[in-house]
Amino acid sequence: MPTAGSFISLSIPPCSNTHSCTQCGVEICLHAKKILEATHLIQLGARAALVRQLTGLEKHTANQLYQQIHGKPSSPGQVPFMDSWHRKSDRHMLHTNIVWQLHKKLSHTHRSKARALIDVFETYRQVVAAPLLDLARTAFVQQLITMDTWHERKCESCGMGFTTPIESNSKICPGCLLYHRHRCIQCGTALSPKAKGRGHANCTHCGCELIGGIRH
């Protein structure tokens, strides 16, 4: 007479990959993974539309998950498709570049789109004291490059790569722009406060001419 254990072993096939679920081909495992990722995204602030885009879940499933987690329907509307917020200020540009660098670190891994975004967003919130990007804007950063709206350049001040709108002529990364509003780009001396509305200043140490904190 067969035991309960033998029924279990016959009815549930063993997973084909016991070391990692990333490449698992078992359909029910894949669906469960999507549900878990969708739940995590919703808890981080994703609307149902973004959840569907990242996980591939059906509209009804994503909406039902959102309803169960938040107790109300997901608000309508599209995911971001314009970069006006990201270009609003140098601080916004800096945070956009921090997220972009995190995206690059994970681009060659076997993470799903949903898992990669979760890891990028949670890391961003850990390394930045006052995060400016929400989950939707964090997800949109990678699309800026994919859509050829932004591209990567090398900062002439620090030598680091940074991403910026294609039509921009900026050669200095947002981090250096913000830093050199308070420090001379040539000698590093702290800049003295300038009068309101005054565009020009000179470093008190080396005398180089500055415009908005950047050497002219």
Rosetta constraint file for C-alpha pairs under 8 A:
AtomPair CA 2 CA 6 HARMONIC 6.10 0.50
AtomPair CA 2 CA 7 HARMONIC 7.20 0.50
AtomPair CA 3 CA 7 HARMONIC 6.69 0.50
AtomPair CA 4 CA 8 HARMONIC 6.42 0.50
AtomPair CA 5 CA 9 HARMONIC 6.26 0.50
AtomPair CA 6 CA 10 HARMONIC 6.19 0.50
AtomPair CA 7 CA 11 HARMONIC 6.10 0.50
AtomPair CA 8 CA 12 HARMONIC 6.00 0.50
AtomPair CA 9 CA 13 HARMONIC 6.81 0.50
AtomPair CA 9 CA 14 HARMONIC 7.87 0.50
AtomPair CA 15 CA 24 HARMONIC 7.44 0.50
AtomPair CA 15 CA 26 HARMONIC 6.87 0.50
AtomPair CA 16 CA 24 HARMONIC 6.67 0.50
AtomPair CA 16 CA 25 HARMONIC 7.28 0.50
AtomPair CA 16 CA 26 HARMONIC 7.56 0.50
AtomPair CA 17 CA 21 HARMONIC 6.76 0.50
AtomPair CA 17 CA 23 HARMONIC 7.36 0.50
AtomPair CA 17 CA 24 HARMONIC 5.91 0.50
AtomPair CA 20 CA 24 HARMONIC 7.31 0.50
AtomPair CA 22 CA 110 HARMONIC 6.74 0.50
AtomPair CA 22 CA 111 HARMONIC 6.94 0.50
AtomPair CA 22 CA 112 HARMONIC 7.88 0.50
AtomPair CA 24 CA 29 HARMONIC 7.25 0.50
AtomPair CA 24 CA 30 HARMONIC 7.03 0.50
AtomPair CA 25 CA 29 HARMONIC 7.61 0.50
AtomPair CA 25 CA 30 HARMONIC 6.96 0.50
AtomPair CA 26 CA 30 HARMONIC 6.30 0.50
AtomPair CA 27 CA 31 HARMONIC 6.29 0.50
AtomPair CA 28 CA 32 HARMONIC 6.12 0.50
AtomPair CA 29 CA 33 HARMONIC 6.08 0.50
AtomPair CA 30 CA 34 HARMONIC 6.31 0.50
AtomPair CA 31 CA 35 HARMONIC 6.27 0.50
AtomPair CA 32 CA 36 HARMONIC 6.25 0.50
AtomPair CA 33 CA 37 HARMONIC 6.18 0.50
AtomPair CA 34 CA 38 HARMONIC 5.94 0.50
AtomPair CA 34 CA 55 HARMONIC 5.82 0.50
AtomPair CA 34 CA 56 HARMONIC 7.97 0.50
AtomPair CA 34 CA 57 HARMONIC 7.24 0.50
AtomPair CA 35 CA 39 HARMONIC 6.10 0.50
AtomPair CA 36 CA 40 HARMONIC 6.26 0.50
AtomPair CA 37 CA 41 HARMONIC 6.16 0.50
AtomPair CA 37 CA 55 HARMONIC 7.50 0.50
AtomPair CA 37 CA 114 HARMONIC 6.31 0.50
AtomPair CA 37 CA 115 HARMONIC 6.58 0.50
AtomPair CA 38 CA 42 HARMONIC 6.19 0.50
AtomPair CA 38 CA 51 HARMONIC 5.80 0.50
AtomPair CA 38 CA 55 HARMONIC 6.75 0.50
AtomPair CA 38 CA 62 HARMONIC 7.38 0.50
AtomPair CA 38 CA 65 HARMONIC 7.90 0.50
AtomPair CA 38 CA 114 HARMONIC 7.61 0.50
AtomPair CA 39 CA 43 HARMONIC 6.23 0.50
AtomPair CA 39 CA 65 HARMONIC 6.92 0.50
AtomPair CA 39 CA 66 HARMONIC 7.87 0.50
AtomPair CA 39 CA 69 HARMONIC 7.90 0.50
AtomPair CA 40 CA 44 HARMONIC 6.33 0.50
AtomPair CA 40 CA 118 HARMONIC 7.63 0.50
AtomPair CA 41 CA 45 HARMONIC 6.47 0.50
AtomPair CA 41 CA 46 HARMONIC 5.37 0.50
AtomPair CA 41 CA 51 HARMONIC 6.78 0.50
AtomPair CA 41 CA 114 HARMONIC 7.55 0.50
AtomPair CA 41 CA 118 HARMONIC 6.75 0.50
AtomPair CA 42 CA 46 HARMONIC 4.58 0.50
AtomPair CA 42 CA 47 HARMONIC 6.42 0.50
AtomPair CA 42 CA 48 HARMONIC 7.54 0.50
AtomPair CA 42 CA 51 HARMONIC 7.34 0.50
AtomPair CA 42 CA 66 HARMONIC 6.48 0.50
AtomPair CA 42 CA 69 HARMONIC 7.70 0.50
AtomPair CA 43 CA 69 HARMONIC 7.61 0.50
AtomPair CA 44 CA 135 HARMONIC 6.93 0.50
AtomPair CA 45 CA 134 HARMONIC 7.64 0.50
AtomPair CA 45 CA 135 HARMONIC 6.29 0.50
AtomPair CA 46 CA 50 HARMONIC 6.11 0.50
AtomPair CA 46 CA 51 HARMONIC 6.46 0.50
AtomPair CA 46 CA 135 HARMONIC 6.31 0.50
AtomPair CA 46 CA 136 HARMONIC 6.61 0.50
AtomPair CA 47 CA 51 HARMONIC 6.40 0.50
AtomPair CA 47 CA 66 HARMONIC 7.51 0.50
AtomPair CA 47 CA 74 HARMONIC 5.83 0.50
AtomPair CA 47 CA 75 HARMONIC 6.91 0.50
AtomPair CA 48 CA 52 HARMONIC 6.18 0.50
AtomPair CA 48 CA 59 HARMONIC 7.65 0.50
AtomPair CA 48 CA 62 HARMONIC 5.39 0.50
AtomPair CA 48 CA 63 HARMONIC 5.58 0.50
AtomPair CA 48 CA 66 HARMONIC 6.48 0.50
AtomPair CA 48 CA 74 HARMONIC 5.91 0.50
AtomPair CA 49 CA 53 HARMONIC 6.31 0.50
AtomPair CA 49 CA 59 HARMONIC 7.86 0.50
AtomPair CA 49 CA 62 HARMONIC 7.87 0.50
AtomPair CA 49 CA 77 HARMONIC 7.85 0.50
AtomPair CA 49 CA 78 HARMONIC 6.97 0.50
AtomPair CA 49 CA 79 HARMONIC 7.05 0.50
AtomPair CA 50 CA 54 HARMONIC 6.21 0.50
AtomPair CA 50 CA 79 HARMONIC 6.40 0.50
AtomPair CA 50 CA 136 HARMONIC 7.44 0.50
AtomPair CA 51 CA 55 HARMONIC 5.93 0.50
AtomPair CA 51 CA 56 HARMONIC 7.72 0.50
AtomPair CA 51 CA 57 HARMONIC 7.57 0.50
AtomPair CA 51 CA 62 HARMONIC 6.57 0.50
AtomPair CA 51 CA 114 HARMONIC 7.98 0.50
AtomPair CA 52 CA 56 HARMONIC 5.05 0.50
AtomPair CA 52 CA 57 HARMONIC 5.17 0.50
AtomPair CA 52 CA 58 HARMONIC 6.61 0.50
AtomPair CA 52 CA 59 HARMONIC 6.55 0.50
AtomPair CA 52 CA 62 HARMONIC 6.31 0.50
AtomPair CA 53 CA 57 HARMONIC 7.95 0.50
AtomPair CA 54 CA 113 HARMONIC 5.81 0.50
AtomPair CA 54 CA 114 HARMONIC 5.22 0.50
AtomPair CA 55 CA 113 HARMONIC 7.34 0.50
AtomPair CA 55 CA 114 HARMONIC 6.09 0.50
AtomPair CA 57 CA 61 HARMONIC 6.42 0.50
AtomPair CA 57 CA 62 HARMONIC 6.31 0.50
AtomPair CA 58 CA 62 HARMONIC 6.35 0.50
AtomPair CA 59 CA 63 HARMONIC 6.08 0.50
AtomPair CA 60 CA 64 HARMONIC 5.97 0.50
AtomPair CA 61 CA 65 HARMONIC 6.16 0.50
AtomPair CA 62 CA 66 HARMONIC 6.28 0.50
AtomPair CA 63 CA 67 HARMONIC 6.16 0.50
AtomPair CA 63 CA 73 HARMONIC 6.84 0.50
AtomPair CA 63 CA 74 HARMONIC 6.50 0.50
AtomPair CA 64 CA 68 HARMONIC 6.17 0.50
AtomPair CA 65 CA 69 HARMONIC 6.18 0.50
AtomPair CA 66 CA 70 HARMONIC 5.97 0.50
AtomPair CA 66 CA 71 HARMONIC 7.58 0.50
AtomPair CA 66 CA 72 HARMONIC 7.39 0.50
AtomPair CA 66 CA 73 HARMONIC 6.58 0.50
AtomPair CA 66 CA 74 HARMONIC 6.14 0.50
AtomPair CA 67 CA 71 HARMONIC 4.92 0.50
AtomPair CA 67 CA 72 HARMONIC 4.87 0.50
AtomPair CA 67 CA 73 HARMONIC 5.04 0.50
AtomPair CA 67 CA 74 HARMONIC 6.88 0.50
AtomPair CA 68 CA 72 HARMONIC 7.57 0.50
AtomPair CA 79 CA 136 HARMONIC 6.71 0.50
AtomPair CA 80 CA 136 HARMONIC 6.90 0.50
AtomPair CA 80 CA 137 HARMONIC 6.82 0.50
AtomPair CA 80 CA 140 HARMONIC 6.49 0.50
AtomPair CA 81 CA 140 HARMONIC 7.48 0.50
AtomPair CA 83 CA 87 HARMONIC 6.39 0.50
AtomPair CA 83 CA 144 HARMONIC 7.57 0.50
AtomPair CA 84 CA 88 HARMONIC 6.17 0.50
AtomPair CA 85 CA 92 HARMONIC 7.43 0.50
AtomPair CA 86 CA 92 HARMONIC 5.37 0.50
AtomPair CA 86 CA 93 HARMONIC 5.70 0.50
AtomPair CA 86 CA 96 HARMONIC 6.51 0.50
AtomPair CA 87 CA 92 HARMONIC 6.56 0.50
AtomPair CA 87 CA 93 HARMONIC 5.97 0.50
AtomPair CA 88 CA 92 HARMONIC 6.34 0.50
AtomPair CA 88 CA 93 HARMONIC 7.61 0.50
AtomPair CA 89 CA 93 HARMONIC 6.28 0.50
AtomPair CA 90 CA 94 HARMONIC 6.00 0.50
AtomPair CA 90 CA 174 HARMONIC 5.51 0.50
AtomPair CA 90 CA 175 HARMONIC 8.00 0.50
AtomPair CA 90 CA 177 HARMONIC 7.41 0.50
AtomPair CA 90 CA 178 HARMONIC 6.97 0.50
AtomPair CA 91 CA 95 HARMONIC 6.29 0.50
AtomPair CA 91 CA 174 HARMONIC 7.15 0.50
AtomPair CA 91 CA 178 HARMONIC 7.68 0.50
AtomPair CA 92 CA 96 HARMONIC 6.10 0.50
AtomPair CA 92 CA 132 HARMONIC 7.14 0.50
AtomPair CA 93 CA 97 HARMONIC 6.20 0.50
AtomPair CA 93 CA 164 HARMONIC 7.93 0.50
AtomPair CA 93 CA 174 HARMONIC 6.06 0.50
AtomPair CA 94 CA 98 HARMONIC 6.31 0.50
AtomPair CA 94 CA 173 HARMONIC 7.85 0.50
AtomPair CA 94 CA 174 HARMONIC 5.02 0.50
AtomPair CA 94 CA 175 HARMONIC 5.90 0.50
AtomPair CA 95 CA 99 HARMONIC 6.33 0.50
AtomPair CA 95 CA 131 HARMONIC 7.64 0.50
AtomPair CA 95 CA 132 HARMONIC 6.94 0.50
AtomPair CA 95 CA 133 HARMONIC 7.23 0.50
AtomPair CA 96 CA 100 HARMONIC 6.17 0.50
AtomPair CA 96 CA 133 HARMONIC 7.69 0.50
AtomPair CA 96 CA 138 HARMONIC 7.62 0.50
AtomPair CA 96 CA 141 HARMONIC 6.60 0.50
AtomPair CA 97 CA 101 HARMONIC 6.12 0.50
AtomPair CA 97 CA 162 HARMONIC 6.28 0.50
AtomPair CA 97 CA 163 HARMONIC 6.24 0.50
AtomPair CA 98 CA 102 HARMONIC 6.45 0.50
AtomPair CA 98 CA 124 HARMONIC 7.43 0.50
AtomPair CA 99 CA 103 HARMONIC 6.19 0.50
AtomPair CA 99 CA 120 HARMONIC 6.90 0.50
AtomPair CA 99 CA 121 HARMONIC 7.68 0.50
AtomPair CA 99 CA 124 HARMONIC 6.49 0.50
AtomPair CA 99 CA 138 HARMONIC 6.63 0.50
AtomPair CA 99 CA 141 HARMONIC 7.17 0.50
AtomPair CA 100 CA 104 HARMONIC 6.25 0.50
AtomPair CA 100 CA 141 HARMONIC 6.35 0.50
AtomPair CA 100 CA 142 HARMONIC 6.61 0.50
AtomPair CA 100 CA 163 HARMONIC 7.62 0.50
AtomPair CA 101 CA 105 HARMONIC 6.41 0.50
AtomPair CA 102 CA 106 HARMONIC 6.64 0.50
AtomPair CA 102 CA 120 HARMONIC 5.81 0.50
AtomPair CA 102 CA 123 HARMONIC 8.00 0.50
AtomPair CA 102 CA 124 HARMONIC 7.70 0.50
AtomPair CA 103 CA 107 HARMONIC 6.02 0.50
AtomPair CA 103 CA 116 HARMONIC 7.68 0.50
AtomPair CA 103 CA 117 HARMONIC 7.90 0.50
AtomPair CA 103 CA 120 HARMONIC 6.35 0.50
AtomPair CA 103 CA 142 HARMONIC 7.00 0.50
AtomPair CA 104 CA 108 HARMONIC 7.80 0.50
AtomPair CA 106 CA 111 HARMONIC 7.71 0.50
AtomPair CA 106 CA 116 HARMONIC 6.59 0.50
AtomPair CA 106 CA 120 HARMONIC 7.99 0.50
AtomPair CA 111 CA 115 HARMONIC 5.73 0.50
AtomPair CA 111 CA 116 HARMONIC 5.58 0.50
AtomPair CA 112 CA 116 HARMONIC 6.01 0.50
AtomPair CA 113 CA 117 HARMONIC 6.25 0.50
AtomPair CA 114 CA 118 HARMONIC 6.24 0.50
AtomPair CA 115 CA 119 HARMONIC 6.22 0.50
AtomPair CA 116 CA 120 HARMONIC 6.10 0.50
AtomPair CA 117 CA 121 HARMONIC 5.96 0.50
AtomPair CA 117 CA 138 HARMONIC 7.73 0.50
AtomPair CA 117 CA 139 HARMONIC 6.49 0.50
AtomPair CA 118 CA 122 HARMONIC 6.08 0.50
AtomPair CA 119 CA 123 HARMONIC 5.99 0.50
AtomPair CA 120 CA 124 HARMONIC 6.00 0.50
AtomPair CA 121 CA 125 HARMONIC 6.27 0.50
AtomPair CA 121 CA 135 HARMONIC 6.58 0.50
AtomPair CA 121 CA 138 HARMONIC 6.71 0.50
AtomPair CA 122 CA 126 HARMONIC 6.34 0.50
AtomPair CA 123 CA 127 HARMONIC 6.26 0.50
AtomPair CA 124 CA 128 HARMONIC 6.07 0.50
AtomPair CA 124 CA 131 HARMONIC 7.41 0.50
AtomPair CA 125 CA 129 HARMONIC 7.35 0.50
AtomPair CA 125 CA 130 HARMONIC 7.80 0.50
AtomPair CA 125 CA 131 HARMONIC 5.90 0.50
AtomPair CA 133 CA 137 HARMONIC 5.65 0.50
AtomPair CA 133 CA 138 HARMONIC 5.90 0.50
AtomPair CA 134 CA 138 HARMONIC 6.11 0.50
AtomPair CA 135 CA 139 HARMONIC 6.17 0.50
AtomPair CA 136 CA 140 HARMONIC 6.31 0.50
AtomPair CA 137 CA 141 HARMONIC 6.47 0.50
AtomPair CA 138 CA 142 HARMONIC 7.87 0.50
AtomPair CA 139 CA 143 HARMONIC 7.45 0.50
AtomPair CA 140 CA 144 HARMONIC 6.53 0.50
AtomPair CA 141 CA 145 HARMONIC 7.33 0.50
AtomPair CA 142 CA 146 HARMONIC 6.38 0.50
AtomPair CA 143 CA 147 HARMONIC 5.77 0.50
AtomPair CA 144 CA 148 HARMONIC 6.43 0.50
AtomPair CA 144 CA 149 HARMONIC 5.29 0.50
AtomPair CA 144 CA 150 HARMONIC 5.41 0.50
AtomPair CA 145 CA 149 HARMONIC 6.04 0.50
AtomPair CA 145 CA 150 HARMONIC 5.10 0.50
AtomPair CA 145 CA 151 HARMONIC 5.85 0.50
AtomPair CA 148 CA 166 HARMONIC 7.72 0.50
AtomPair CA 149 CA 165 HARMONIC 6.04 0.50
AtomPair CA 149 CA 166 HARMONIC 6.05 0.50
AtomPair CA 150 CA 163 HARMONIC 6.37 0.50
AtomPair CA 150 CA 164 HARMONIC 5.24 0.50
AtomPair CA 150 CA 165 HARMONIC 4.09 0.50
AtomPair CA 150 CA 166 HARMONIC 4.96 0.50
AtomPair CA 151 CA 163 HARMONIC 5.33 0.50
AtomPair CA 151 CA 164 HARMONIC 5.76 0.50
AtomPair CA 151 CA 165 HARMONIC 6.36 0.50
AtomPair CA 151 CA 166 HARMONIC 5.83 0.50
AtomPair CA 152 CA 161 HARMONIC 6.35 0.50
AtomPair CA 152 CA 162 HARMONIC 5.36 0.50
AtomPair CA 152 CA 163 HARMONIC 4.17 0.50
AtomPair CA 152 CA 164 HARMONIC 6.37 0.50
AtomPair CA 153 CA 161 HARMONIC 5.47 0.50
AtomPair CA 153 CA 162 HARMONIC 5.43 0.50
AtomPair CA 153 CA 163 HARMONIC 6.10 0.50
AtomPair CA 153 CA 164 HARMONIC 7.38 0.50
AtomPair CA 153 CA 171 HARMONIC 7.43 0.50
AtomPair CA 154 CA 159 HARMONIC 5.71 0.50
AtomPair CA 154 CA 160 HARMONIC 5.61 0.50
AtomPair CA 154 CA 161 HARMONIC 4.41 0.50
AtomPair CA 154 CA 162 HARMONIC 6.22 0.50
AtomPair CA 154 CA 171 HARMONIC 7.22 0.50
AtomPair CA 154 CA 172 HARMONIC 7.92 0.50
AtomPair CA 154 CA 173 HARMONIC 7.91 0.50
AtomPair CA 155 CA 159 HARMONIC 4.78 0.50
AtomPair CA 155 CA 160 HARMONIC 5.41 0.50
AtomPair CA 155 CA 161 HARMONIC 6.05 0.50
AtomPair CA 155 CA 162 HARMONIC 6.78 0.50
AtomPair CA 155 CA 171 HARMONIC 5.63 0.50
AtomPair CA 155 CA 172 HARMONIC 4.80 0.50
AtomPair CA 155 CA 173 HARMONIC 5.32 0.50
AtomPair CA 156 CA 171 HARMONIC 5.95 0.50
AtomPair CA 156 CA 172 HARMONIC 5.78 0.50
AtomPair CA 157 CA 172 HARMONIC 6.20 0.50
AtomPair CA 157 CA 173 HARMONIC 7.84 0.50
AtomPair CA 157 CA 176 HARMONIC 6.88 0.50
AtomPair CA 157 CA 185 HARMONIC 7.84 0.50
AtomPair CA 158 CA 176 HARMONIC 7.27 0.50
AtomPair CA 160 CA 173 HARMONIC 7.84 0.50
AtomPair CA 161 CA 173 HARMONIC 7.84 0.50
AtomPair CA 162 CA 173 HARMONIC 5.90 0.50
AtomPair CA 164 CA 168 HARMONIC 6.73 0.50
AtomPair CA 164 CA 170 HARMONIC 7.80 0.50
AtomPair CA 172 CA 176 HARMONIC 6.38 0.50
AtomPair CA 172 CA 177 HARMONIC 6.38 0.50
AtomPair CA 173 CA 177 HARMONIC 6.27 0.50
AtomPair CA 174 CA 178 HARMONIC 6.18 0.50
AtomPair CA 175 CA 179 HARMONIC 6.15 0.50
AtomPair CA 176 CA 180 HARMONIC 5.86 0.50
AtomPair CA 177 CA 181 HARMONIC 6.46 0.50
AtomPair CA 177 CA 213 HARMONIC 7.94 0.50
AtomPair CA 177 CA 214 HARMONIC 7.23 0.50
AtomPair CA 178 CA 182 HARMONIC 7.53 0.50
AtomPair CA 179 CA 183 HARMONIC 6.25 0.50
AtomPair CA 180 CA 184 HARMONIC 5.80 0.50
AtomPair CA 180 CA 185 HARMONIC 5.68 0.50
AtomPair CA 180 CA 213 HARMONIC 5.27 0.50
AtomPair CA 180 CA 214 HARMONIC 5.93 0.50
AtomPair CA 181 CA 191 HARMONIC 7.66 0.50
AtomPair CA 181 CA 212 HARMONIC 6.09 0.50
AtomPair CA 181 CA 213 HARMONIC 3.88 0.50
AtomPair CA 181 CA 214 HARMONIC 6.56 0.50
AtomPair CA 182 CA 190 HARMONIC 5.76 0.50
AtomPair CA 182 CA 191 HARMONIC 5.24 0.50
AtomPair CA 182 CA 192 HARMONIC 7.89 0.50
AtomPair CA 182 CA 213 HARMONIC 6.34 0.50
AtomPair CA 183 CA 188 HARMONIC 5.16 0.50
AtomPair CA 183 CA 189 HARMONIC 5.39 0.50
AtomPair CA 183 CA 190 HARMONIC 4.47 0.50
AtomPair CA 183 CA 191 HARMONIC 5.33 0.50
AtomPair CA 183 CA 213 HARMONIC 6.97 0.50
AtomPair CA 184 CA 188 HARMONIC 4.56 0.50
AtomPair CA 184 CA 189 HARMONIC 5.26 0.50
AtomPair CA 184 CA 190 HARMONIC 6.41 0.50
AtomPair CA 184 CA 191 HARMONIC 6.37 0.50
AtomPair CA 184 CA 203 HARMONIC 6.33 0.50
AtomPair CA 184 CA 210 HARMONIC 7.95 0.50
AtomPair CA 184 CA 213 HARMONIC 6.76 0.50
AtomPair CA 184 CA 214 HARMONIC 7.23 0.50
AtomPair CA 184 CA 215 HARMONIC 7.36 0.50
AtomPair CA 185 CA 213 HARMONIC 7.74 0.50
AtomPair CA 185 CA 214 HARMONIC 6.33 0.50
AtomPair CA 185 CA 215 HARMONIC 6.19 0.50
AtomPair CA 186 CA 206 HARMONIC 7.89 0.50
AtomPair CA 186 CA 208 HARMONIC 7.67 0.50
AtomPair CA 186 CA 215 HARMONIC 7.40 0.50
AtomPair CA 187 CA 205 HARMONIC 7.73 0.50
AtomPair CA 187 CA 206 HARMONIC 6.83 0.50
AtomPair CA 189 CA 203 HARMONIC 7.38 0.50
AtomPair CA 189 CA 204 HARMONIC 7.93 0.50
AtomPair CA 189 CA 205 HARMONIC 6.63 0.50
AtomPair CA 191 CA 203 HARMONIC 6.35 0.50
AtomPair CA 191 CA 204 HARMONIC 7.41 0.50
AtomPair CA 191 CA 213 HARMONIC 7.62 0.50
AtomPair CA 192 CA 204 HARMONIC 7.83 0.50
AtomPair CA 194 CA 198 HARMONIC 6.55 0.50
AtomPair CA 194 CA 201 HARMONIC 7.06 0.50
AtomPair CA 199 CA 211 HARMONIC 5.76 0.50
AtomPair CA 199 CA 212 HARMONIC 6.03 0.50
AtomPair CA 200 CA 209 HARMONIC 7.22 0.50
AtomPair CA 200 CA 210 HARMONIC 5.82 0.50
AtomPair CA 200 CA 211 HARMONIC 4.91 0.50
AtomPair CA 200 CA 212 HARMONIC 6.85 0.50
AtomPair CA 201 CA 209 HARMONIC 6.07 0.50
AtomPair CA 201 CA 210 HARMONIC 5.11 0.50
AtomPair CA 201 CA 211 HARMONIC 6.39 0.50
AtomPair CA 201 CA 212 HARMONIC 7.74 0.50
AtomPair CA 201 CA 213 HARMONIC 7.56 0.50
AtomPair CA 202 CA 207 HARMONIC 5.37 0.50
AtomPair CA 202 CA 208 HARMONIC 5.56 0.50
AtomPair CA 202 CA 209 HARMONIC 4.61 0.50
AtomPair CA 202 CA 210 HARMONIC 5.55 0.50
AtomPair CA 203 CA 207 HARMONIC 4.59 0.50
AtomPair CA 203 CA 208 HARMONIC 5.54 0.50
AtomPair CA 203 CA 209 HARMONIC 6.73 0.50
AtomPair CA 203 CA 210 HARMONIC 7.22 0.50
AtomPair CA 208 CA 215 HARMONIC 6.76 0.50
AtomPair CA 208 CA 216 HARMONIC 7.90 0.50
AtomPair CA 209 CA 215 HARMONIC 5.76 0.50
AtomPair CA 209 CA 216 HARMONIC 5.64 0.50
AtomPair CA 210 CA 214 HARMONIC 5.12 0.50
AtomPair CA 210 CA 215 HARMONIC 4.22 0.50
AtomPair CA 210 CA 216 HARMONIC 5.16 0.50
AtomPair CA 211 CA 215 HARMONIC 6.20 0.50
AtomPair CA 211 CA 216 HARMONIC 5.94 0.50
